[in-house]
Amino acid sequence: MNSIKIFLKTLSYTLVGCGESKGMVDNDIVYDSLGLPYIPSRRIKGLFKESATEVCEMLGISIELVDSLFGRDGFNPAKIYIDNLYVTNYKEIKREIEKLKEEEYYKHFLYPEKIISCYTVERYQTAIDAENGTAKENSLRTSRVLKPNIEFEGAIFELKPLSEKEKALLYLASINLRRIGTLRNRGFGQVRCWIEGIDFKNVVEAIEKLKCEEESFSEVNKSIKEFKCTGTEDRTLAKLVYTIKTLSPIVIASPRGEQNTVYTKTYIPALTVKGLIVNQFIRLMDLGENAHQNDYFYKMFLKGEIIFTPAYPAKENRIFEPIPLCLQPEKGSEPDVLYNLFDPTNESRNTKPMKKFWYFTEDKVDNGNCVYELYEPETIFYFHNSRDRQKGHSVGEGIFYYEAIDSEQEFKGEIVGPRNYLLQLKELIGSFEGFIGRSKTAQYGLVKFDFGEIKDIETQEDIDDEYIIYALSPIIVYNCYGFTEPSERVLKSYLAKILECKEEDIEIMSSAAKVERLENFVGVWKMKSSSEIAYAAGSCFRIKLRCQIRDFKDKINEILINGIGEKTQNGYGRVKIYFDLAKKYQKRDSKEEHKEKVIINKSVNLIEDIVKSDLFMWAKIKGFEKAREFDKKKEISSHLIGRLENLLSDSKNLDTWKKGLSKFSDKQAGKKLKKVRLWDELFDENSKVDITVKLYNSLAEERDFNKYFHKSIFGNLKWNIEQDTDFLWEFFKAYWLSFLRYLRLFKKREEEVNVQN
C-alpha cells in the first residue's frame, strides 16, 4: 500500500475543537489521554476535500474528480485513507511519557493538563453591547488554542492506484489549504500544509497535469500468487496464531448507546478477522467476484474447514480473555479478589460482574489463592460534525460521537484448521496492513496483521463427569423452530447431540450467564445481517452428567476445537472447559521489581518546559510567602512598589535590570530599599555570586523543593541550571514580580483595616 507523507504547521493560534467544554475552558482543542494534541483524520479529509473543490472551481474543472478521489456517500468509496495528524515524533514521545509516569519523581509532572499547556495558550473573547459599548452579561468565553509553529505529520494511504490528475489535485489541495479549525474567519487557524511523495516541480506543472484531458496512471507491479496444496501434505489439525496491532483508532461497532453515539467493542470479533483475511486472499490471488469458484477459497472460507477465533487484547505476550461471569468481586470494593459463585461458600456474597478482560495463571500467593491480572484496551471518544462549506459553519444535526479503540493496542487470536492449509495461508498472506471496522477511509480502522507460529492443538487429558463450560465468544443456539433461543433447555440439546446422550442425562446445576444481541455488517450485501440473540462471552454453566459417556475425552476435545452451537466457523461458540475452579482468585500486584531505565530523548524539550513552568510557579509561591511575611510594609510606599514592578517587567535581562536599578542608588528610593533590607537582594553589587543564582540556590535548599524537584530529573535532562542565564533571569523575575504584586495587595488590605478601626 503506497503512502504519501502529509505535514501541517500552525502559523497562528489555531482551535481544532473537540466539541466539549472542560472546566473553565468553553472551547477546548482535541488531545489524547496523555495530553498530546492531534488533528483528527476526518477533519483533514474534509478540509482537503473542500480545498480540492475550491481548486476545481478556480480552474474550471469538473468536481467529479473530487468525488473520484475522496468518495461520495452511497455511491463510490474513497481512493485514499488519511491518518490522524500527530505532533512530530508522537510515538516516541508517547512511549517515553508512559514509561516516565511509572517513575515516582516524574509522575506529578506528567498530568494531561500540564502536557497540553506546553502546546497551547488560552484566549478570551466577549460580545459588546452596541447601545452602550460595554461587554454583554455572561458573554465571556475562554478558548484553548494551539500555539503557532507547532508541526504535525501523518500519512495518506492509496487504497486504489491514483491517476496523475488525482495526484495533481491532491498536491494543489494541500497548497491551497490555508486555514483550519474553529474561528478560522476571525484570525485563528492559519496554517501551512505540504505533502511529500508526489513529485511535481512546481504549482504550474501540477496545474497543467490537472487540466490535461488524458488520464494516466502510475505503473503498479501486480503479482498474482498461488495457493496450492497436494494430497500428500499433513492434514492434522493445528492452530495458527495471529496478531493485530492498531495503527490508528478502530471502531468495531457495538449495538448499544445513544442515537448520536457509536460505541465500540473492546475486542476484534472473529468475523471481522475473517473478512480481513478473505479480502487479502482475494486481492493476492486476483479472484475478484469469482472467488467462490476457487476450490481452496470455497473449502476454507465458505465450507468452514478453517475456524477463526476472536482476537482478544494482548500485553507482553499474555492474552486477556473475558472474565467468567461466575467469578465476581464484592460490591463496593476494588476487584482485588474474585469469588467463585459456583462454590457454596461464596453463594451469600453480594457481588457484581466485571466487563474487563483477565489473564489467569496457576501461580499462587502466600494465602493459597490463585493469581490473575486485569486489562482493558484503551478507548477514546471522538467528536465529529458536518460543515456547510458555503455557510461556513457546522450543520447542527450532523454532530455525532465515536468511541474507538486507541492506536498502538495489540490483539491476538488463532486460526484452527488442517496444518497444510495453515502453512500455505501463512506463506501466501504473511504480514500486511489493512482496514477493519467503521469509517475505514478516514481516521479509523488501520491495522497491522502478522502471523505467528503454527502450534499443535492442546487436548484435555484430565476429565470428570462434573465440569464448567465457559464461553470465550458468544454462543448461538437455535430452537426446534429455527429461531435463536439462548436457554438452558436448548443448550442441553446441543450438548446431548455432541456427547451422544439423552438430554435428561445432562444437568445444568447452576449458571452465570447473560445474553447479547449480535448484528454484523456484510460487505458483499452492503447491509446489516439480521440480528440474533446469543449467550454473551463470559457466560458459565456448571454441568453434571448422570451417565457414562462413550469416548468422553474425545468428545470434550471436539467441543474445545469446534465449539458449541451455530456459526462456529465464524468464531462463535468458542469455549473453555474447567473441571476445577478455585474458590478465590487474587489480583497480581502490579508493582514491578525491576523497572527498565527510561532514556529521555524525543520528549526532553516537553519535559523541560513542564519542569520550567513548575519552577516558575514555585518562584511565584515563594514570592507570595515572602510578601505575606514581610514586616516592613508600612515603610515602603505603594508608589515605590509600582516603580520597581514596572522596571522589572520592562527589563529584558539582568544587566538592564541592574542598570535601571542603579539609578535608585543615591536617591531616596534607594535609601528606602536599603532601610527595609531589600536592596542587597535586588542588586547586591558586592557579591561574587550572581543574584539570580543566589536566589535559586537559596530556594532550592528548602526540603519541599528537593521532594518535588528531585535532582535526578535535572541529571536526566542534562540541564545545568546555574549556566542557564535565561532561565535564572526568568526565575528571578517571576519571584520578585510575585513579591511586589502581593506586597502591594497586603499593604492595601492593612491600610483598609486601619481605616475601619
ZAMI-870755 format. One line per field, with one value per residue (C-alpha): residue number from 1; residue in three letters; x negated, y, z. Coordinates in steps of 0.05 Angstrom, whole numbers, plus 5000, padded with zeros to 4 digits. Layout:
// residues N
n: [NUM	...]
res: [ALA	...]
px: [X	...]
py: [Y	...]
pz: [Z	...]
***
This chain:
// residues 757
n: [1	2	3	4	5	6	7	8	9	10	11	12	13	14	15	16	17	18	19	20	21	22	23	24	25	26	27	28	29	30	31	32	33	34	35	36	37	38	39	40	41	42	43	44	45	46	47	48	49	50	51	52	53	54	55	56	57	58	59	60	61	62	63	64	65	66	67	68	69	70	71	72	73	74	75	76	77	78	79	80	81	82	83	84	85	86	87	88	89	90	91	92	93	94	95	96	97	98	99	100	101	102	103	104	105	106	107	108	109	110	111	112	113	114	115	116	117	118	119	120	121	122	123	124	125	126	127	128	129	130	131	132	133	134	135	136	137	138	139	140	141	142	143	144	145	146	147	148	149	150	151	152	153	154	155	156	157	158	159	160	161	162	163	164	165	166	167	168	169	170	171	172	173	174	175	176	177	178	179	180	181	182	183	184	185	186	187	188	189	190	191	192	193	194	195	196	197	198	199	200	201	202	203	204	205	206	207	208	209	210	211	212	213	214	215	216	217	218	219	220	221	222	223	224	225	226	227	228	229	230	231	232	233	234	235	236	237	238	239	240	241	242	243	244	245	246	247	248	249	250	251	252	253	254	255	256	257	258	259	260	261	262	263	264	265	266	267	268	269	270	271	272	273	274	275	276	277	278	279	280	281	282	283	284	285	286	287	288	289	290	291	292	293	294	295	296	297	298	299	300	301	302	303	304	305	306	307	308	309	310	311	312	313	314	315	316	317	318	319	320	321	322	323	324	325	326	327	328	329	330	331	332	333	334	335	336	337	338	339	340	341	342	343	344	345	346	347	348	349	350	351	352	353	354	355	356	357	358	359	360	361	362	363	364	365	366	367	368	369	370	371	372	373	374	375	376	377	378	379	380	381	382	383	384	385	386	387	388	389	390	391	392	393	394	395	396	397	398	399	400	401	402	403	404	405	406	407	408	409	410	411	412	413	414	415	416	417	418	419	420	421	422	423	424	425	426	427	428	429	430	431	432	433	434	435	436	437	438	439	440	441	442	443	444	445	446	447	448	449	450	451	452	453	454	455	456	457	458	459	460	461	462	463	464	465	466	467	468	469	470	471	472	473	474	475	476	477	478	479	480	481	482	483	484	485	486	487	488	489	490	491	492	493	494	495	496	497	498	499	500	501	502	503	504	505	506	507	508	509	510	511	512	513	514	515	516	517	518	519	520	521	522	523	524	525	526	527	528	529	530	531	532	533	534	535	536	537	538	539	540	541	542	543	544	545	546	547	548	549	550	551	552	553	554	555	556	557	558	559	560	561	562	563	564	565	566	567	568	569	570	571	572	573	574	575	576	577	578	579	580	581	582	583	584	585	586	587	588	589	590	591	592	593	594	595	596	597	598	599	600	601	602	603	604	605	606	607	608	609	610	611	612	613	614	615	616	617	618	619	620	621	622	623	624	625	626	627	628	629	630	631	632	633	634	635	636	637	638	639	640	641	642	643	644	645	646	647	648	649	650	651	652	653	654	655	656	657	658	659	660	661	662	663	664	665	666	667	668	669	670	671	672	673	674	675	676	677	678	679	680	681	682	683	684	685	686	687	688	689	690	691	692	693	694	695	696	697	698	699	700	701	702	703	704	705	706	707	708	709	710	711	712	713	714	715	716	717	718	719	720	721	722	723	724	725	726	727	728	729	730	731	732	733	734	735	736	737	738	739	740	741	742	743	744	745	746	747	748	749	750	751	752	753	754	755	756	757]
res: [MET	ASN	SER	ILE	LYS	ILE	PHE	LEU	LYS	THR	LEU	SER	TYR	THR	LEU	VAL	GLY	CYS	GLY	GLU	SER	LYS	GLY	MET	VAL	ASP	ASN	ASP	ILE	VAL	TYR	ASP	SER	LEU	GLY	LEU	PRO	TYR	ILE	PRO	SER	ARG	ARG	ILE	LYS	GLY	LEU	PHE	LYS	GLU	SER	ALA	THR	GLU	VAL	CYS	GLU	MET	LEU	GLY	ILE	SER	ILE	GLU	LEU	VAL	ASP	SER	LEU	PHE	GLY	ARG	ASP	GLY	PHE	ASN	PRO	ALA	LYS	ILE	TYR	ILE	ASP	ASN	LEU	TYR	VAL	THR	ASN	TYR	LYS	GLU	ILE	LYS	ARG	GLU	ILE	GLU	LYS	LEU	LYS	GLU	GLU	GLU	TYR	TYR	LYS	HIS	PHE	LEU	TYR	PRO	GLU	LYS	ILE	ILE	SER	CYS	TYR	THR	VAL	GLU	ARG	TYR	GLN	THR	ALA	ILE	ASP	ALA	GLU	ASN	GLY	THR	ALA	LYS	GLU	ASN	SER	LEU	ARG	THR	SER	ARG	VAL	LEU	LYS	PRO	ASN	ILE	GLU	PHE	GLU	GLY	ALA	ILE	PHE	GLU	LEU	LYS	PRO	LEU	SER	GLU	LYS	GLU	LYS	ALA	LEU	LEU	TYR	LEU	ALA	SER	ILE	ASN	LEU	ARG	ARG	ILE	GLY	THR	LEU	ARG	ASN	ARG	GLY	PHE	GLY	GLN	VAL	ARG	CYS	TRP	ILE	GLU	GLY	ILE	ASP	PHE	LYS	ASN	VAL	VAL	GLU	ALA	ILE	GLU	LYS	LEU	LYS	CYS	GLU	GLU	GLU	SER	PHE	SER	GLU	VAL	ASN	LYS	SER	ILE	LYS	GLU	PHE	LYS	CYS	THR	GLY	THR	GLU	ASP	ARG	THR	LEU	ALA	LYS	LEU	VAL	TYR	THR	ILE	LYS	THR	LEU	SER	PRO	ILE	VAL	ILE	ALA	SER	PRO	ARG	GLY	GLU	GLN	ASN	THR	VAL	TYR	THR	LYS	THR	TYR	ILE	PRO	ALA	LEU	THR	VAL	LYS	GLY	LEU	ILE	VAL	ASN	GLN	PHE	ILE	ARG	LEU	MET	ASP	LEU	GLY	GLU	ASN	ALA	HIS	GLN	ASN	ASP	TYR	PHE	TYR	LYS	MET	PHE	LEU	LYS	GLY	GLU	ILE	ILE	PHE	THR	PRO	ALA	TYR	PRO	ALA	LYS	GLU	ASN	ARG	ILE	PHE	GLU	PRO	ILE	PRO	LEU	CYS	LEU	GLN	PRO	GLU	LYS	GLY	SER	GLU	PRO	ASP	VAL	LEU	TYR	ASN	LEU	PHE	ASP	PRO	THR	ASN	GLU	SER	ARG	ASN	THR	LYS	PRO	MET	LYS	LYS	PHE	TRP	TYR	PHE	THR	GLU	ASP	LYS	VAL	ASP	ASN	GLY	ASN	CYS	VAL	TYR	GLU	LEU	TYR	GLU	PRO	GLU	THR	ILE	PHE	TYR	PHE	HIS	ASN	SER	ARG	ASP	ARG	GLN	LYS	GLY	HIS	SER	VAL	GLY	GLU	GLY	ILE	PHE	TYR	TYR	GLU	ALA	ILE	ASP	SER	GLU	GLN	GLU	PHE	LYS	GLY	GLU	ILE	VAL	GLY	PRO	ARG	ASN	TYR	LEU	LEU	GLN	LEU	LYS	GLU	LEU	ILE	GLY	SER	PHE	GLU	GLY	PHE	ILE	GLY	ARG	SER	LYS	THR	ALA	GLN	TYR	GLY	LEU	VAL	LYS	PHE	ASP	PHE	GLY	GLU	ILE	LYS	ASP	ILE	GLU	THR	GLN	GLU	ASP	ILE	ASP	ASP	GLU	TYR	ILE	ILE	TYR	ALA	LEU	SER	PRO	ILE	ILE	VAL	TYR	ASN	CYS	TYR	GLY	PHE	THR	GLU	PRO	SER	GLU	ARG	VAL	LEU	LYS	SER	TYR	LEU	ALA	LYS	ILE	LEU	GLU	CYS	LYS	GLU	GLU	ASP	ILE	GLU	ILE	MET	SER	SER	ALA	ALA	LYS	VAL	GLU	ARG	LEU	GLU	ASN	PHE	VAL	GLY	VAL	TRP	LYS	MET	LYS	SER	SER	SER	GLU	ILE	ALA	TYR	ALA	ALA	GLY	SER	CYS	PHE	ARG	ILE	LYS	LEU	ARG	CYS	GLN	ILE	ARG	ASP	PHE	LYS	ASP	LYS	ILE	ASN	GLU	ILE	LEU	ILE	ASN	GLY	ILE	GLY	GLU	LYS	THR	GLN	ASN	GLY	TYR	GLY	ARG	VAL	LYS	ILE	TYR	PHE	ASP	LEU	ALA	LYS	LYS	TYR	GLN	LYS	ARG	ASP	SER	LYS	GLU	GLU	HIS	LYS	GLU	LYS	VAL	ILE	ILE	ASN	LYS	SER	VAL	ASN	LEU	ILE	GLU	ASP	ILE	VAL	LYS	SER	ASP	LEU	PHE	MET	TRP	ALA	LYS	ILE	LYS	GLY	PHE	GLU	LYS	ALA	ARG	GLU	PHE	ASP	LYS	LYS	LYS	GLU	ILE	SER	SER	HIS	LEU	ILE	GLY	ARG	LEU	GLU	ASN	LEU	LEU	SER	ASP	SER	LYS	ASN	LEU	ASP	THR	TRP	LYS	LYS	GLY	LEU	SER	LYS	PHE	SER	ASP	LYS	GLN	ALA	GLY	LYS	LYS	LEU	LYS	LYS	VAL	ARG	LEU	TRP	ASP	GLU	LEU	PHE	ASP	GLU	ASN	SER	LYS	VAL	ASP	ILE	THR	VAL	LYS	LEU	TYR	ASN	SER	LEU	ALA	GLU	GLU	ARG	ASP	PHE	ASN	LYS	TYR	PHE	HIS	LYS	SER	ILE	PHE	GLY	ASN	LEU	LYS	TRP	ASN	ILE	GLU	GLN	ASP	THR	ASP	PHE	LEU	TRP	GLU	PHE	PHE	LYS	ALA	TYR	TRP	LEU	SER	PHE	LEU	ARG	TYR	LEU	ARG	LEU	PHE	LYS	LYS	ARG	GLU	GLU	GLU	VAL	ASN	VAL	GLN	ASN]
px: [5000	4968	4966	4957	4930	4970	4944	4980	4952	4992	4976	5024	5066	5108	5171	5183	5244	5265	5338	5338	5324	5278	5277	5262	5249	5310	5278	5224	5179	5171	5117	5105	5107	5036	5048	5014	5053	5071	5115	5168	5166	5238	5224	5164	5203	5260	5211	5174	5240	5263	5196	5196	5266	5241	5182	5230	5276	5217	5191	5259	5253	5310	5315	5326	5251	5262	5315	5269	5212	5249	5311	5385	5433	5474	5442	5368	5314	5254	5188	5147	5143	5119	5088	5092	5040	4998	4943	4874	4843	4911	4900	4832	4857	4918	4876	4828	4883	4919	4855	4838	4907	4887	4828	4840	4801	4836	4909	4931	4902	4939	5013	5051	5065	4991	4972	5026	5007	4939	4973	5029	5050	5117	5151	5213	5268	5332	5391	5401	5469	5479	5521	5474	5407	5397	5389	5454	5470	5448	5414	5342	5315	5249	5217	5155	5116	5053	4992	4960	4902	4927	4915	4959	4948	4987	4997	5044	5051	5072	5128	5130	5077	5084	5082	5034	5093	5115	5044	5041	5107	5082	5018	5054	5106	5051	5021	5089	5105	5092	5139	5168	5210	5259	5258	5218	5254	5234	5158	5148	5126	5074	5032	4982	4993	4949	4942	4883	4888	4920	4866	4883	4830	4878	4951	4952	4933	4987	5040	5020	5026	5094	5120	5094	5150	5114	5120	5055	5039	4973	4948	4965	4928	4983	4960	5012	4995	5016	5046	5031	5040	5029	5060	4993	4988	5001	5075	5074	5109	5065	5073	5040	5030	5042	5030	5067	5037	5078	5041	5099	5162	5212	5287	5318	5390	5429	5506	5517	5516	5549	5573	5514	5461	5428	5395	5341	5327	5261	5240	5239	5293	5273	5318	5280	5214	5242	5264	5194	5161	5212	5202	5126	5133	5177	5131	5066	5096	5135	5200	5247	5322	5310	5274	5327	5307	5237	5234	5189	5228	5293	5265	5231	5277	5346	5347	5312	5253	5214	5242	5226	5225	5235	5175	5171	5127	5054	4999	4928	4945	5004	5074	5130	5198	5268	5275	5321	5386	5382	5321	5340	5314	5355	5396	5366	5295	5236	5231	5171	5206	5253	5300	5325	5401	5406	5372	5424	5382	5389	5464	5484	5434	5461	5421	5422	5399	5339	5333	5257	5210	5168	5106	5106	5043	5031	4987	5009	4994	4978	5050	5061	5105	5094	5068	5100	5087	5137	5130	5174	5153	5151	5211	5224	5284	5281	5327	5348	5392	5413	5395	5433	5377	5418	5447	5380	5406	5427	5492	5529	5559	5491	5460	5442	5391	5349	5318	5256	5201	5138	5078	5018	5063	5048	5095	5082	5124	5119	5139	5154	5152	5112	5037	5026	5078	5048	4977	5000	5042	4984	4937	4987	5012	4953	4952	4994	5031	5106	5170	5226	5288	5324	5300	5243	5227	5217	5185	5205	5190	5116	5084	5022	5033	4979	4978	4942	4923	4964	4976	5006	5077	5078	5122	5157	5129	5159	5235	5293	5368	5376	5347	5356	5366	5340	5357	5298	5344	5419	5456	5513	5564	5628	5691	5731	5765	5700	5700	5645	5663	5607	5638	5612	5662	5635	5563	5574	5600	5535	5492	5533	5522	5446	5440	5488	5532	5602	5619	5644	5573	5546	5560	5542	5532	5520	5504	5478	5498	5523	5548	5529	5555	5509	5511	5459	5448	5439	5394	5418	5490	5475	5524	5530	5547	5608	5597	5593	5595	5538	5504	5451	5377	5361	5425	5412	5451	5438	5453	5466	5471	5516	5490	5426	5407	5371	5305	5320	5249	5252	5320	5296	5236	5283	5321	5256	5235	5301	5341	5415	5475	5483	5435	5374	5332	5341	5314	5379	5386	5313	5309	5262	5278	5256	5261	5239	5242	5211	5255	5219	5172	5127	5104	5029	4990	4976	4911	4852	4789	4741	4760	4725	4688	4722	4678	4708	4697	4754	4793	4736	4760	4831	4810	4761	4817	4862	4807	4791	4865	4869	4805	4833	4896	4852	4818	4885	4909	4845	4853	4923	4899	4844	4894	4942	4887	4853	4856	4837	4898	4911	4841	4845	4894	4942	4911	4842	4870	4903	4838	4799	4854	4853	4778	4774	4829	4793	4723	4701	4644	4604	4559	4617	4648	4584	4574	4644	4640	4571	4606	4642	4577	4564	4635	4690	4718	4651	4643	4713	4697	4634	4671	4723	4666	4687	4630	4579	4628	4648	4580	4522	4465	4412	4430	4385	4445	4497	4561	4603	4561	4561	4637	4647	4597	4630	4699	4670	4642	4712	4735	4801	4763	4720	4781	4816	4757	4712	4640	4643	4693	4642	4589	4633	4650	4575	4595	4544	4587	4531	4506	4575	4575	4641	4678	4646	4668	4740	4740	4714	4765	4823	4804	4797	4857	4899	4869	4882	4953	4975	4938	4980	5044	5025	5005	5072	5110	5074	5089	5163	5165	5132	5184	5242	5213]
py: [5000	5065	5122	5197	5238	5299	5357	5416	5474	5525	5597	5629	5609	5550	5519	5447	5439	5376	5398	5399	5449	5426	5462	5536	5526	5537	5516	5463	5430	5356	5319	5247	5215	5237	5310	5309	5348	5319	5336	5283	5250	5265	5339	5334	5295	5346	5404	5371	5356	5427	5454	5407	5431	5503	5485	5454	5515	5563	5524	5509	5434	5386	5366	5293	5285	5305	5251	5201	5217	5228	5185	5201	5176	5118	5116	5103	5094	5139	5121	5146	5137	5196	5184	5229	5284	5280	5324	5308	5246	5230	5155	5163	5219	5178	5117	5157	5192	5127	5098	5161	5163	5098	5135	5166	5230	5245	5226	5292	5330	5289	5303	5315	5387	5402	5369	5403	5471	5466	5466	5515	5582	5608	5664	5704	5738	5773	5806	5882	5914	5960	6010	6026	5998	5952	5877	5838	5800	5726	5734	5720	5657	5622	5582	5538	5545	5514	5559	5580	5539	5470	5417	5357	5299	5239	5196	5187	5115	5097	5046	5045	5070	5145	5175	5232	5281	5257	5265	5335	5352	5326	5365	5431	5419	5415	5481	5515	5495	5558	5558	5504	5497	5539	5616	5610	5671	5712	5708	5638	5575	5600	5540	5517	5448	5407	5335	5291	5231	5266	5295	5359	5412	5469	5490	5506	5434	5407	5453	5431	5358	5372	5406	5350	5313	5246	5203	5167	5120	5104	5035	4984	4919	4868	4797	4742	4689	4617	4574	4501	4440	4368	4307	4287	4344	4339	4350	4341	4397	4454	4526	4587	4646	4716	4786	4850	4917	4980	5034	5082	5083	5030	5026	4957	4980	4952	4955	4998	5070	5135	5155	5202	5159	5096	5052	5001	4931	4924	4862	4843	4792	4731	4751	4817	4780	4731	4789	4820	4754	4739	4808	4799	4728	4752	4810	4770	4714	4763	4724	4784	4769	4696	4680	4628	4587	4576	4507	4528	4592	4552	4499	4546	4606	4582	4509	4526	4478	4530	4564	4635	4655	4726	4770	4788	4842	4821	4851	4826	4760	4748	4742	4770	4737	4757	4745	4686	4712	4662	4700	4767	4817	4842	4905	4970	4943	4942	4879	4852	4786	4748	4698	4635	4638	4564	4549	4541	4582	4644	4640	4691	4744	4809	4812	4848	4824	4856	4875	4874	4820	4774	4731	4671	4635	4574	4615	4622	4676	4664	4654	4599	4639	4634	4696	4736	4801	4851	4890	4931	4964	5040	5073	5145	5186	5228	5286	5295	5345	5363	5432	5472	5499	5556	5580	5569	5536	5468	5433	5424	5355	5330	5324	5254	5216	5154	5112	5078	5031	5074	5063	5021	4967	4893	4835	4761	4703	4636	4602	4528	4481	4429	4442	4443	4498	4539	4533	4556	4612	4638	4636	4669	4726	4739	4808	4865	4929	4932	4964	4940	4969	5034	5096	5059	5116	5169	5168	5097	5024	5019	4957	4914	4839	4788	4712	4677	4604	4542	4501	4433	4431	4425	4370	4359	4299	4302	4295	4287	4280	4349	4409	4483	4508	4579	4618	4654	4682	4689	4622	4620	4564	4552	4521	4468	4523	4552	4615	4636	4618	4624	4579	4522	4475	4489	4488	4419	4394	4416	4384	4319	4317	4325	4276	4227	4221	4239	4309	4281	4255	4326	4371	4445	4452	4527	4582	4653	4679	4739	4749	4799	4820	4803	4845	4846	4887	4844	4879	4839	4856	4928	4919	4891	4818	4800	4808	4747	4736	4695	4678	4731	4717	4702	4661	4600	4535	4483	4415	4348	4283	4228	4173	4145	4177	4134	4166	4224	4253	4255	4289	4341	4356	4361	4416	4453	4450	4462	4500	4495	4520	4552	4591	4563	4573	4648	4645	4637	4584	4583	4554	4531	4473	4474	4413	4453	4526	4556	4588	4655	4689	4745	4803	4804	4862	4909	4936	4913	4893	4912	4972	4988	5054	5106	5146	5215	5231	5258	5284	5322	5391	5377	5354	5411	5461	5428	5429	5502	5520	5487	5521	5589	5572	5553	5620	5656	5618	5635	5708	5708	5677	5729	5786	5757	5752	5819	5861	5929	5941	6009	6035	6024	6064	6036	6085	6055	5985	6005	6035	5972	5929	5969	5969	5894	5880	5921	5891	5841	5812	5821	5875	5921	5909	5929	5988	6014	5999	6033	6100	6090	6081	6151	6174	6169	6106	6070	6092	6066	5998	5993	6011	5956	5907	5893	5928	5872	5820	5862	5890	5864	5895	5870	5796	5749	5704	5726	5747	5703	5642	5663	5667	5600	5564	5592	5567	5500	5486	5480	5410	5415	5435	5372	5329	5356	5372	5312	5322	5261	5299	5353	5300	5261	5325	5343	5412	5454	5508	5551	5561	5575	5650	5660	5612	5642	5712	5690	5653	5716	5758	5712	5712	5787	5806	5759	5790	5862	5850	5814	5864	5919	5878	5862	5934	5959	5909	5932	6004	5988	5951	6011	6059	6015	6012]
pz: [5000	4977	5026	5020	5078	5099	5141	5173	5212	5252	5234	5283	5343	5320	5351	5329	5372	5409	5414	5490	5546	5602	5668	5658	5583	5539	5473	5480	5429	5413	5451	5472	5541	5555	5536	5467	5414	5346	5286	5272	5204	5187	5195	5149	5098	5100	5094	5036	5001	5010	4986	4925	4908	4910	4864	4814	4817	4807	4747	4717	4725	4739	4813	4791	4801	4875	4883	4850	4898	4964	4951	4951	5004	4979	4910	4909	4963	4971	4938	4997	5072	5113	5181	5242	5243	5306	5333	5307	5340	5372	5380	5413	5459	5479	5494	5537	5576	5590	5619	5658	5690	5726	5758	5826	5810	5744	5751	5782	5723	5670	5682	5616	5635	5644	5578	5537	5568	5534	5466	5479	5508	5530	5492	5515	5477	5494	5459	5461	5472	5412	5452	5510	5485	5544	5548	5547	5611	5611	5543	5564	5530	5542	5486	5490	5425	5395	5394	5328	5299	5321	5268	5256	5209	5184	5122	5063	5040	4969	4974	4898	4849	4837	4768	4754	4753	4822	4849	4820	4853	4920	4913	4896	4951	5003	4979	4976	5048	5088	5148	5192	5255	5293	5287	5222	5195	5257	5253	5280	5244	5194	5173	5121	5092	5045	5023	5005	4958	4899	4853	4817	4804	4818	4820	4746	4728	4774	4743	4673	4694	4725	4662	4617	4583	4581	4643	4662	4720	4752	4736	4790	4795	4806	4821	4827	4878	4880	4935	4924	4968	4947	4979	5009	5060	5134	5145	5221	5259	5283	5303	5272	5319	5291	5319	5301	5322	5315	5276	5283	5326	5306	5315	5319	5327	5385	5381	5442	5463	5442	5374	5360	5393	5366	5418	5403	5425	5461	5423	5349	5331	5291	5233	5226	5225	5174	5129	5133	5113	5058	5026	5026	4998	4941	4926	4925	4882	4838	4847	4842	4842	4824	4889	4907	4846	4873	4906	4965	4977	4980	5027	5075	5079	5055	5075	5141	5141	5179	5241	5264	5337	5363	5374	5448	5480	5488	5530	5538	5504	5550	5520	5563	5556	5580	5655	5671	5699	5755	5781	5812	5862	5921	5910	5936	5937	5890	5847	5885	5897	5851	5885	5850	5855	5838	5904	5961	6009	5964	5948	6001	5978	5948	5884	5816	5747	5712	5639	5634	5609	5652	5648	5694	5717	5760	5806	5878	5930	6003	6024	5973	5925	5850	5815	5759	5722	5694	5629	5583	5517	5518	5486	5469	5447	5383	5366	5293	5257	5187	5159	5107	5062	5034	5100	5135	5198	5226	5209	5275	5260	5235	5304	5328	5371	5360	5415	5388	5410	5413	5368	5390	5421	5408	5399	5389	5364	5328	5263	5272	5213	5174	5180	5105	5096	5152	5124	5055	5084	5125	5065	5019	5063	5110	5143	5116	5133	5124	5148	5194	5227	5213	5175	5142	5094	5147	5215	5235	5220	5200	5230	5220	5214	5229	5231	5288	5294	5279	5341	5357	5384	5460	5487	5553	5590	5660	5657	5705	5700	5731	5695	5678	5607	5599	5536	5503	5449	5440	5435	5384	5394	5354	5380	5342	5302	5275	5319	5366	5438	5489	5543	5585	5551	5481	5504	5535	5468	5433	5487	5483	5408	5415	5473	5442	5503	5525	5548	5614	5627	5628	5687	5688	5763	5762	5713	5710	5642	5603	5532	5479	5411	5352	5290	5234	5171	5109	5060	4999	5014	5035	5092	5162	5175	5215	5289	5335	5410	5439	5504	5515	5523	5595	5607	5651	5661	5714	5683	5716	5675	5701	5656	5627	5561	5510	5486	5534	5529	5453	5454	5504	5459	5399	5437	5452	5378	5342	5395	5412	5373	5305	5260	5297	5234	5244	5315	5353	5406	5428	5498	5552	5599	5671	5715	5775	5792	5855	5909	5902	5854	5878	5834	5820	5849	5791	5821	5781	5818	5762	5720	5656	5659	5616	5569	5556	5482	5439	5499	5531	5507	5530	5599	5607	5591	5643	5696	5680	5685	5754	5776	5757	5796	5855	5850	5849	5910	5948	5927	5955	6021	6027	6015	6067	6120	6102	6166	6138	6094	6125	6110	6034	5993	5940	5891	5900	5894	5828	5801	5817	5786	5721	5717	5729	5677	5624	5638	5586	5626	5690	5661	5641	5710	5746	5700	5715	5790	5796	5784	5850	5890	5914	5914	5966	5934	5941	6013	6028	5996	6037	6100	6091	6072	6001	5964	5972	5947	5887	5868	5912	5872	5922	5919	5879	5864	5812	5849	5804	5821	5894	5895	5860	5906	5969	5947	5923	5992	6022	6038	6000	5937	5936	5949	5887	5841	5851	5830	5783	5739	5722	5711	5662	5625	5623	5647	5684	5714	5741	5670	5641	5649	5611	5657	5720	5699	5686	5753	5788	5752	5770	5843	5851	5809	5852	5915	5892	5868	5931	5975	5945	5958	6031	6043	6015	6058	6121	6105	6095	6162	6197	6167	6191	6261]
***
